[in-house]
Amino acid sequence: MSDLTLYTNPMSRGRIARWMMEEVGQPYRVEMLAYGTTMKAPDYLAVNPMGKVPCLVHGEQVVTEAAAICAYMAEAFPKADLAPKAEERGAYYRWLFFAAGPVEQAITNRNLGFEVPPEKSAMAGYGGYDQAVAALEGAVATDAYIAGPRFTAVDVYVGAAVSWGLQFGTLPDSPAFRAYAGRVQDRDAYRRAAALDDAAMPEGAG
């Protein structure tokens, strides 16, 4: 029995964590949770009080938030060679936190119909949607991958964000985003993870 357990749902950010698990290649157990029922059940709330997924349990360690799971797995299993090398750390952490913070805030606020008034942009951590997206586009266009020419764990998180943004129209369909999404999706681990989550989708979903 593996000491890695991933709590997830195929219609959630758990797909990011699943991709990371497949990249690392360690055996893991999956607990599929449903919105509004098992995700809010007392036994799961004892693990993650937010009652959401993904959540990774590794022995006695509990890790929530998809970006944190990506970073944790890369460091916990260094043989997968997905953690940053010394010269990659700046870009790796910079864009991992930028994508999980400012970019997600900008996209979510726009989807909710909220736009930061230009005169109030200094109060928002991301300034404005266009500013945040332009910064992310520049990051994916700088090199083959976010931290340089080598794929690392940050590319799982940012790659998923860009791929979903293109799929659902929350990011502009620019050549830089399209090319980057194509590179990160052209991986066996990505294909395995997508196939596993697609197979777990509830009947009639999608």
N, C-alpha and C positions, 0 to 999 in steps of 0.2 A: 504494500500500500504506500503510495507516494505521500510525503509530508507537505505537498503543495496542493492546495485546494482553491479553485477559482469559482467564486460566486458570480453568476453572470446572467444575461438574457440576450438572445441574438438580435434583439431590436434595441440595443443600447450601446453605450460607450464600452461595454464589455467586449465588443468586437476588437477594440484596440488591444486590450489585455490579452485576449486569445491570440492575436497575431504575435504579441511579444512572447507569449509562452511557446509558441511554435518556433519562433526564432531561436530561443534558448535551447530547446530540444530536451528539456528534462521532463520526466513523466509527471503528470499532474491529474488531479481529479476535478471534475466539473460538477457544480451544483447549479442547476438551472432554477431560477426564481421567477415568479410571475408578478407583474405589476398589481399592486393593490391587495394581494393576498400573501403569498409566502415572502414577498419582499418586505412586508410590514409585520410579519409574524414576530412574536416575542423572542423566539430563539435566534432569529437572524438579527433583530434589533440589538440583541446582546453582543453581537459581533460588530455590527455597523449601525450605530444609533441613527444615522441618516436614513436608513432603510432604502438604500439605492445600491446599484451595481455600477462598475465592478468592485469586487473586494477580493483580495488575495490573502490567504492564511498560509503561512510558511512556518510550520512548527508552532512556536508561541508568538511569532510575529504576525501582526495584522496590518495590511497596507491597503488603503483606499485611494481613490483618484487615479485615473488612467495614467497620467503623466508620472505620478509617483511609482506606480507599479512598473512602468517601463524602466525608470531609473533604478529601482530596487533590484529588479531581476538582473539587469546588466551587471550590477556590482556583486550580487549574491552568487552569480555563476560566471566568473570571469573567463572561463574557458570558451564561452560563446563568443568572446572578443567583440562585444557590443558596447562596453563601457568606453568612455573617452580616454585617449592617451593625453599626456600632459599638454601637448600643443593643440589639442582639440577641445579642451575643457571650457575655454571661454565661450566659443561659439555654441558648444553643446548645451551648456546650462543657460546661456543667454536666450537662445531660441526655444528651448524646452519650456522655460517659464513664460516667455513672451506669448507662445502659442496657447498655453494653458490659462494665461491671465488676460492680457489686453485683447488678443485676437478673439478669444471666446466671448469676452464681454461685448466687444464691438458687434460681433455677429448676432449674439443673443438679443442685444438691445435693438438692433435694426429689425430683427424678425418680430419683436414685440411692438414695433412701430415707434420706438423712441430714438430720436436723433439728438445728439448733443448740440445745443446752440453754439455757433462759432465763438461767441463771446464768453462761453462757459467751458471751452475745451480744456483749459488748463486744470479744471477741477476733475476731469475724467482721466483715469490712468492710461487710457488708450488715445486720448485726444479726440479722435473722431474715426469713423469707420474707414474712410478713404486713406487716412494717415496710417492706420494700423495695417490695412491690407497692402498698401504700397511697401511698407517695411518688410512684411512677410514675403512679398513677391521678390524683393531684392535679395532676401536671404536664400530663397530656393534657386535663384539665378546665379549666385556667386560661384558655386562649384557644383560638382555632381550631386553631392549630398550636403546636409546642413553644416556639419562640422568639418567638411573637406571632401577629398575624393573617396573616402571610405564610408560605407553604410554603418551607422551606429544606432543605438536605441532611440535617440532623438528623432530619427527618421521614421520610426514606427508611429510616434505620436503626431509629429507634424505631417507625415505622409497620410495618415488617416484623416486629419483635419482638412488637408488640401483635397484629398479624394472625395470626401463627403461634400465639401464646399462646391466642387465642380458638379457632383451628382445632383445636388439639391438646389443649385443656383445661388448659394449664399456667398460664393466667391466668384469674381469675374473669370470667364473662360479665356485666360490669357495664355499665350504660348509658353511662358515660363512655368505657370502652374501646371499646364497640361503635360509638359515634358517631364517635370519633376514627378508628378503622379505616375506617369508611365514607368519611370525608373524604379520607384519604390514598389510598385505593384508587380514588377517582373521578378518576383522572388518566390521560390518554392514555399517558404513559410507563409507568405501572404496568401497564396492559393490554397494551401492546406487549411488555414484558419478560416478563410471565407467559405470553403466547402463545408467545414464542420458546422459553422454557424448557420449557413443556409439550410443545411439538413435539419437543424434544430428549430427552424422557424415554425410557429404555429400554423396549422392548416388554414389556408385562405389569406395569410398575411403576405405582405410584400406587393 
